[in-house]
């Protein structure tokens, strides 16, 4: 091992306090995702994540890579601030760095930077405007592209590469990065791809209990299942997210059982509607759009879902009720006979969306082949702290519960999660006894101003 002078150590140590030098990663040059961590990609001066004997990982900078595979790394003592050399074998280094700090990736039309590690010692991946991305989810997406797709989704010119490498570097220094664990939820801006672990429950998926989300402005909970005395699968879908400011973005989608279907892809239409809502509302969150932008994005999500469902050619149709909710206004767009209801903190029914359906006849929906498009209804409801918003598929709305009974259930339960469970239980029992119409069941309750734990 080459012995470094004090001045050389100090020069390398300075790199621990600054952003890495980013280099565009060409994904088509890899065949398996593990090659991203290959020791051959590292050189003197590169930043790395270093496992400590006790506690969190720390940041280090490579001072030497020996032919034997031993890597010498400059690290700074947490207790004293003194620089020292730590030696690691290449296997340990690669395991600690599934992503290489300093990699810049253009993925699915958006730029991402592997910017270092956060104060908790976790790998820090940033998207545009410094938004945080889950590194495990990001790594999985890279694996899919490298090992399954075998192609990069966007081709980039040399001029564009140069521009991205110089103009789009993150403005936030490493020390300012917020650890994922300091928030009770992952903001929608930071979700690379929504799934059942990140608030999108659709495509014949169900919740075991409720999916619960508590933001600084409101709390909400979602439950969706196949119901009772009905089909053995769930064609409903639900979506529930919040942005970094605490605004909620949500939706309920009910695929019409009397229309087309695909036994190999149950609930495909409602899942498409949920996915389109996620994509459009993520842009609203990233751009910090207001009420007008939110309403326009909800309509755009419905339009995109309609086109995608028709293109499947299966005759499938789904309802769509989507919303953005903060502590003052609920912006709602509704298509079909799913819907929303507004209750005061004392359980008094204040208003409801108008159902676009009569009995089992759905008058509006996404994917209807007999109609070129659809008619939507838009609402803006003023809300106050303690108010409840209830969104549901017709499994809830056709349960024959009166508005007064619904209000009593909400107030008796208290919080959003408890109210969602209570409504699930009441409606499920009514389905079992045939007091309510058997159907798939989706319930989503928002309580405005309910504080985070």
C-alpha positions as CSV (number, residue, x, y, z in Angstrom):
1,X,0.0,0.0,0.0
2,X,1.3,3.4,-0.9
3,X,1.7,5.7,2.1
4,X,0.0,9.0,1.7
5,X,1.4,12.2,3.0
6,X,-0.6,14.5,5.3
7,X,-1.1,16.9,2.5
8,X,-2.4,14.2,0.2
9,X,-4.8,12.9,2.9
10,X,-6.1,16.5,3.4
11,X,-6.6,16.9,-0.3
12,X,-8.5,13.7,-0.6
13,X,-10.4,14.5,2.6
14,X,-11.8,17.7,1.1
15,X,-13.8,15.6,-1.3
16,X,-15.9,14.4,1.6
17,X,-17.5,17.8,1.9
18,X,-18.4,18.5,-1.7
19,X,-20.6,17.1,-4.4
20,X,-19.1,14.3,-6.5
21,X,-18.2,14.9,-10.1
22,X,-21.1,13.4,-12.0
23,X,-20.6,11.2,-15.1
24,X,-23.4,10.0,-17.3
25,X,-24.0,6.3,-17.0
26,X,-24.6,4.4,-20.2
27,X,-26.9,1.6,-19.2
28,X,-26.7,-0.3,-22.5
29,X,-23.1,-1.1,-21.6
30,X,-24.2,-3.5,-18.8
31,X,-25.7,-7.0,-18.9
32,X,-26.5,-7.5,-15.2
33,X,-27.2,-4.9,-12.5
34,X,-24.4,-6.2,-10.3
35,X,-21.9,-4.8,-12.8
36,X,-22.9,-1.3,-11.6
37,X,-21.0,-2.0,-8.3
38,X,-17.9,-3.6,-10.0
39,X,-14.7,-2.5,-8.4
40,X,-13.2,-1.8,-11.9
41,X,-15.5,1.2,-12.1
42,X,-13.7,2.9,-9.2
43,X,-10.6,5.2,-9.3
44,X,-8.6,7.3,-6.8
45,X,-10.7,10.2,-5.6
46,X,-14.1,8.5,-6.0
47,X,-16.6,8.8,-3.1
48,X,-17.8,5.6,-1.6
49,X,-20.1,4.4,1.1
50,X,-18.1,2.7,3.8
51,X,-19.5,0.2,6.4
52,X,-18.4,1.0,10.0
53,X,-17.7,-1.6,12.6
54,X,-20.5,-0.3,14.7
55,X,-23.4,2.0,13.6
56,X,-24.2,3.7,10.4
57,X,-22.2,3.7,7.2
58,X,-20.0,6.7,6.6
59,X,-18.7,8.5,3.5
60,X,-15.2,7.8,2.3
61,X,-12.9,8.6,-0.7
62,X,-10.7,6.1,-2.4
63,X,-7.0,6.6,-2.1
64,X,-5.8,3.4,-3.7
65,X,-7.0,0.2,-5.3
66,X,-4.5,-2.6,-5.0
67,X,-4.3,-5.5,-7.5
68,X,-5.1,-7.9,-4.7
69,X,-8.5,-6.3,-4.3
70,X,-7.8,-4.4,-1.1
71,X,-9.1,-0.8,-1.3
72,X,-7.7,2.0,0.8
73,X,-10.2,4.6,1.7
74,X,-9.9,8.0,3.5
75,X,-12.5,8.4,6.2
76,X,-13.2,11.1,8.8
77,X,-13.7,10.2,12.4
78,X,-17.2,11.2,13.6
79,X,-15.9,11.8,17.2
80,X,-12.7,13.8,16.4
81,X,-12.9,14.8,12.8
82,X,-9.5,13.3,12.2
83,X,-8.7,11.7,8.8
84,X,-7.5,8.2,8.7
85,X,-7.1,5.2,6.2
86,X,-9.6,2.3,6.3
87,X,-8.9,-0.8,4.3
88,X,-11.7,-2.8,2.7
89,X,-11.8,-5.9,0.5
90,X,-13.5,-5.3,-2.8
91,X,-16.4,-7.6,-2.0
92,X,-17.3,-5.6,1.1
93,X,-17.0,-2.3,-0.8
94,X,-19.3,-3.6,-3.7
95,X,-21.9,-4.8,-1.2
96,X,-22.0,-1.4,0.5
97,X,-22.3,0.4,-2.9
98,X,-24.9,-1.3,-5.1
99,X,-25.0,2.2,-6.8
100,X,-21.9,4.2,-7.5
101,X,-21.8,7.7,-6.1
102,X,-21.3,10.2,-8.9
103,X,-23.4,8.3,-11.5
104,X,-25.8,10.4,-13.5
105,X,-28.7,8.5,-15.2
106,X,-31.3,9.6,-17.6
107,X,-34.2,7.2,-16.9
108,X,-37.7,7.1,-18.3
109,X,-37.4,10.7,-19.5
110,X,-36.1,12.1,-16.2
111,X,-32.6,12.8,-14.7
112,X,-31.3,11.1,-11.5
113,X,-28.0,11.6,-9.6
114,X,-26.4,9.2,-7.1
115,X,-25.4,12.1,-4.9
116,X,-23.7,10.4,-1.9
117,X,-25.1,9.2,1.4
118,X,-27.6,10.9,3.8
119,X,-27.0,11.5,7.6
120,X,-28.4,8.0,8.3
121,X,-25.7,6.4,6.1
122,X,-28.2,5.4,3.3
123,X,-27.4,6.0,-0.4
124,X,-28.8,9.3,-1.6
125,X,-30.5,9.3,-5.0
126,X,-31.9,12.7,-6.2
127,X,-34.2,13.5,-9.0
128,X,-34.9,16.8,-10.7
129,X,-35.2,19.7,-8.3
130,X,-33.4,17.7,-5.6
131,X,-36.4,15.4,-4.9
132,X,-35.4,12.2,-3.0
133,X,-35.9,8.8,-4.6
134,X,-35.8,5.5,-2.7
135,X,-32.5,3.9,-3.7
136,X,-33.8,0.3,-3.5
137,X,-36.6,1.1,-5.9
138,X,-34.2,3.0,-8.2
139,X,-31.8,0.0,-8.2
140,X,-34.7,-2.3,-9.0
141,X,-35.7,-0.1,-12.0
142,X,-32.2,-0.2,-13.2
143,X,-32.1,-3.9,-12.9
144,X,-35.3,-4.2,-15.0
145,X,-33.8,-2.0,-17.8
146,X,-30.4,-3.7,-17.8
147,X,-31.5,-7.4,-17.4
148,X,-35.0,-7.4,-18.9
149,X,-35.6,-4.5,-21.3
150,X,-32.0,-4.6,-22.6
151,X,-32.4,-1.1,-23.9
152,X,-32.3,2.5,-22.5
153,X,-35.8,4.0,-22.8
154,X,-34.5,7.4,-24.1
155,X,-31.7,7.9,-26.6
156,X,-29.6,11.0,-25.8
157,X,-27.5,13.1,-28.2
158,X,-23.9,14.0,-27.2
159,X,-25.0,17.6,-27.0
160,X,-27.8,16.7,-24.6
161,X,-25.5,14.6,-22.5
162,X,-23.1,17.5,-22.1
163,X,-25.9,19.9,-21.2
164,X,-27.3,17.5,-18.6
165,X,-23.9,16.9,-17.0
166,X,-23.3,20.6,-16.6
167,X,-26.7,22.3,-16.2
168,X,-28.8,19.8,-14.2
169,X,-26.5,19.0,-11.3
170,X,-28.4,19.1,-7.9
171,X,-28.3,22.4,-6.1
172,X,-28.6,20.9,-2.7
173,X,-25.4,19.9,-0.9
174,X,-25.0,16.5,0.7
175,X,-25.3,17.8,4.2
176,X,-28.7,19.2,3.4
177,X,-30.3,16.0,2.2
178,X,-33.3,14.9,4.2
179,X,-33.2,11.3,5.4
180,X,-36.1,9.2,4.3
181,X,-36.9,8.2,7.8
182,X,-37.7,11.8,9.0
183,X,-41.1,11.8,7.3
184,X,-44.1,9.5,8.2
185,X,-44.7,8.9,4.4
186,X,-42.8,9.0,1.1
187,X,-43.8,12.2,-0.8
188,X,-45.3,11.6,-4.2
189,X,-42.5,13.6,-5.7
190,X,-40.0,11.0,-4.5
191,X,-41.8,7.8,-5.7
192,X,-40.1,6.4,-8.8
193,X,-43.0,4.1,-9.6
194,X,-46.2,3.6,-7.7
195,X,-47.2,0.2,-6.5
196,X,-49.1,-1.4,-3.5
197,X,-46.2,-0.4,-1.2
198,X,-46.5,3.3,-2.3
199,X,-50.2,4.0,-2.3
200,X,-51.5,2.4,-5.6
201,X,-53.5,-0.7,-4.9
202,X,-55.1,-2.0,-8.1
203,X,-55.0,-4.8,-10.7
204,X,-56.7,-7.5,-8.6
205,X,-54.8,-6.5,-5.4
206,X,-56.4,-6.1,-2.0
207,X,-55.5,-4.4,1.3
208,X,-55.2,-6.8,4.3
209,X,-56.4,-4.0,6.6
210,X,-56.0,-0.4,5.5
211,X,-53.3,1.6,3.8
212,X,-52.8,4.5,6.1
213,X,-51.2,7.9,5.3
214,X,-50.8,10.8,7.8
215,X,-49.6,14.2,6.4
216,X,-49.2,17.6,8.1
217,X,-52.5,18.7,6.6
218,X,-54.8,15.6,6.8
219,X,-54.8,11.9,7.4
220,X,-56.3,9.4,5.1
221,X,-56.8,5.6,4.8
222,X,-57.7,3.3,1.9
223,X,-59.2,-0.2,1.9
224,X,-60.1,-2.2,-1.2
225,X,-61.2,-5.9,-1.4
226,X,-63.3,-8.3,-3.5
227,X,-66.3,-7.9,-1.2
228,X,-68.7,-10.7,-0.2
229,X,-71.2,-12.9,-2.1
230,X,-69.7,-11.5,-5.3
231,X,-66.7,-12.4,-7.6
232,X,-63.6,-14.2,-6.3
233,X,-61.4,-11.3,-7.5
234,X,-61.2,-7.6,-7.0
235,X,-61.6,-5.2,-10.0
236,X,-61.7,-2.1,-7.9
237,X,-58.6,0.1,-7.4
238,X,-57.5,2.9,-5.2
239,X,-54.7,5.4,-5.0
240,X,-53.5,7.5,-2.0
241,X,-50.4,9.8,-1.9
242,X,-49.3,13.0,-0.3
243,X,-46.7,15.6,-1.5
244,X,-43.9,17.1,0.6
245,X,-46.3,20.0,1.6
246,X,-48.9,17.5,2.9
247,X,-51.5,17.8,0.2
248,X,-53.3,14.6,-0.5
249,X,-53.8,13.1,-4.0
250,X,-56.2,10.2,-4.2
251,X,-58.6,8.2,-6.3
252,X,-61.2,5.4,-6.3
253,X,-61.8,3.4,-9.5
254,X,-64.5,0.7,-10.0
255,X,-64.2,-1.5,-13.1
256,X,-67.7,-2.3,-14.3
257,X,-68.4,-6.0,-13.9
258,X,-71.1,-5.9,-16.7
259,X,-68.7,-4.7,-19.3
260,X,-65.6,-6.4,-20.9
261,X,-63.0,-8.2,-18.9
262,X,-59.6,-10.0,-19.2
263,X,-59.3,-13.1,-17.1
264,X,-55.5,-12.9,-17.4
265,X,-55.4,-9.3,-16.2
266,X,-58.2,-8.7,-13.7
267,X,-58.9,-5.1,-12.9
268,X,-56.7,-3.8,-15.8
269,X,-59.0,-0.8,-16.5
270,X,-59.2,0.4,-13.0
271,X,-55.4,-0.1,-12.6
272,X,-54.8,2.0,-15.7
273,X,-56.9,4.8,-14.2
274,X,-55.0,4.7,-11.0
275,X,-51.6,4.7,-12.7
276,X,-52.6,7.7,-14.9
277,X,-53.8,9.6,-11.8
278,X,-50.4,8.9,-10.1
279,X,-48.5,10.2,-13.1
280,X,-50.4,13.4,-13.6
281,X,-50.7,14.3,-9.9
282,X,-46.9,13.7,-9.4
283,X,-46.3,16.4,-11.9
284,X,-48.7,18.8,-10.1
285,X,-46.8,18.1,-6.9
286,X,-43.4,18.6,-8.5
287,X,-44.5,21.9,-10.1
288,X,-46.4,22.9,-6.9
289,X,-49.5,23.5,-9.0
290,X,-52.6,25.0,-7.5
291,X,-56.3,24.1,-7.6
292,X,-56.7,24.9,-11.3
293,X,-53.7,22.8,-12.2
294,X,-54.9,20.0,-10.1
295,X,-58.4,19.9,-11.7
296,X,-56.8,20.0,-15.2
297,X,-54.5,17.2,-14.3
298,X,-57.3,15.0,-12.9
299,X,-59.2,15.5,-16.2
300,X,-56.1,14.7,-18.2
301,X,-55.5,11.5,-16.2
302,X,-59.0,10.4,-16.9
303,X,-58.6,11.2,-20.6
304,X,-55.3,9.3,-20.8
305,X,-56.9,6.3,-19.0
306,X,-59.9,6.3,-21.4
307,X,-57.6,6.2,-24.5
308,X,-55.4,3.4,-22.9
309,X,-58.4,1.3,-21.9
310,X,-60.1,1.6,-25.4
311,X,-56.7,0.7,-27.0
312,X,-56.7,-2.6,-25.0
313,X,-59.7,-3.7,-27.1
314,X,-61.4,-5.7,-24.3
315,X,-64.5,-3.6,-23.8
316,X,-63.5,-2.8,-20.2
317,X,-65.0,0.3,-18.5
318,X,-64.1,1.9,-15.2
319,X,-65.3,4.7,-13.0
320,X,-63.0,7.5,-11.9
321,X,-63.2,9.8,-8.9
322,X,-60.0,11.6,-8.2
323,X,-59.1,14.5,-5.9
324,X,-56.5,16.8,-4.4
325,X,-57.2,17.8,-0.8
326,X,-55.5,20.3,1.4
327,X,-56.6,21.9,4.7
328,X,-59.0,24.4,2.9
329,X,-60.2,22.9,-0.5
330,X,-61.0,19.5,-2.0
331,X,-60.8,19.5,-5.8
332,X,-62.7,16.5,-7.1
333,X,-63.3,15.2,-10.6
334,X,-65.8,12.4,-11.0
335,X,-66.7,10.1,-13.9
336,X,-69.3,7.4,-13.3
337,X,-71.1,6.1,-10.3
338,X,-68.3,6.0,-7.8
339,X,-68.3,9.2,-5.7
340,X,-67.4,11.3,-2.7
341,X,-69.3,12.6,0.3
342,X,-68.5,15.5,2.7
343,X,-69.3,15.3,6.4
344,X,-68.7,17.8,9.2
345,X,-66.6,17.0,12.3
346,X,-69.9,16.1,14.0
347,X,-71.0,13.7,11.3
348,X,-73.5,16.0,9.5
349,X,-73.7,15.2,5.8
350,X,-72.9,18.4,3.9
351,X,-72.7,17.4,0.2
352,X,-72.1,14.6,-2.3
353,X,-71.0,14.2,-5.9
354,X,-73.7,13.3,-8.3
355,X,-73.7,9.7,-9.5
356,X,-73.6,9.2,-13.3
357,X,-75.5,6.0,-13.3
358,X,-79.0,4.5,-12.7
359,X,-79.2,1.2,-10.8
360,X,-76.8,-1.1,-12.5
361,X,-76.6,1.0,-15.7
362,X,-73.4,3.1,-15.9
363,X,-74.1,6.3,-17.8
364,X,-70.5,7.5,-17.9
365,X,-67.2,5.7,-17.6
366,X,-63.7,5.5,-19.0
367,X,-63.3,3.0,-21.9
368,X,-66.9,3.1,-23.2
369,X,-66.7,2.1,-26.8
370,X,-70.2,3.5,-27.5
371,X,-69.0,7.0,-26.7
372,X,-66.1,8.9,-28.2
373,X,-65.3,10.4,-24.8
374,X,-66.9,11.0,-21.5
375,X,-68.7,13.7,-19.5
376,X,-67.0,14.5,-16.2
377,X,-68.1,16.5,-13.2
378,X,-65.8,18.8,-11.3
379,X,-66.3,20.1,-7.7
380,X,-64.5,22.4,-5.3
381,X,-65.6,21.9,-1.7
382,X,-64.4,24.1,1.1
383,X,-63.2,22.0,4.1
384,X,-62.4,22.7,7.7
385,X,-60.3,21.0,10.4
386,X,-62.1,17.9,11.6
387,X,-64.2,17.4,8.4
388,X,-64.4,14.0,6.8
389,X,-64.3,13.2,3.1
390,X,-65.5,9.7,2.1
391,X,-64.7,8.3,-1.3
392,X,-66.1,5.0,-2.4
393,X,-67.0,2.6,-5.2
394,X,-70.6,1.5,-5.4
395,X,-69.8,-1.4,-3.0
396,X,-70.0,1.4,-0.4
397,X,-72.5,3.7,-2.0
398,X,-75.1,0.9,-2.7
399,X,-74.8,-0.5,0.9
400,X,-78.2,1.2,1.8
401,X,-76.6,3.0,4.7
402,X,-78.2,6.4,5.2
403,X,-76.2,9.6,5.3
404,X,-76.9,9.9,9.0
405,X,-75.7,6.4,9.6
406,X,-72.5,7.0,7.7
407,X,-71.9,10.1,9.7
408,X,-72.4,8.2,13.0
409,X,-69.9,5.6,11.9
410,X,-67.3,8.3,11.1
411,X,-67.7,10.2,14.3
412,X,-67.8,7.0,16.4
413,X,-64.6,5.8,14.9
414,X,-62.6,9.0,15.2
415,X,-59.6,9.0,12.9
416,X,-59.4,8.3,9.2
417,X,-57.9,4.8,9.6
418,X,-60.4,3.8,12.3
419,X,-63.3,5.2,10.2
420,X,-62.1,3.3,7.1
421,X,-62.0,0.1,9.1
422,X,-65.4,0.7,10.6
423,X,-67.0,1.4,7.2
424,X,-65.4,-1.7,5.8
425,X,-66.8,-3.8,8.6
426,X,-70.3,-2.4,8.5
427,X,-70.6,-2.6,4.7
428,X,-69.0,-6.1,4.6
429,X,-71.6,-7.4,7.1
430,X,-74.4,-5.9,5.1
431,X,-73.1,-7.7,2.0
432,X,-73.0,-11.0,3.9
433,X,-76.6,-10.6,5.0
434,X,-77.7,-9.2,1.6
435,X,-78.9,-5.9,3.2
436,X,-76.4,-4.2,0.9
437,X,-75.6,-5.1,-2.7
438,X,-72.7,-7.6,-3.0
439,X,-69.8,-6.1,-4.9
440,X,-66.2,-5.3,-4.8
441,X,-65.6,-2.7,-2.0
442,X,-63.3,0.3,-1.9
443,X,-63.4,2.9,0.9
444,X,-61.2,5.9,1.3
445,X,-61.6,8.3,4.2
446,X,-59.9,11.6,4.7
447,X,-59.9,13.5,8.0
448,X,-58.9,17.1,7.4
449,X,-56.4,18.5,9.9
450,X,-55.8,15.3,11.8
451,X,-52.3,15.7,13.1
452,X,-49.4,13.4,12.3
453,X,-48.2,11.2,15.1
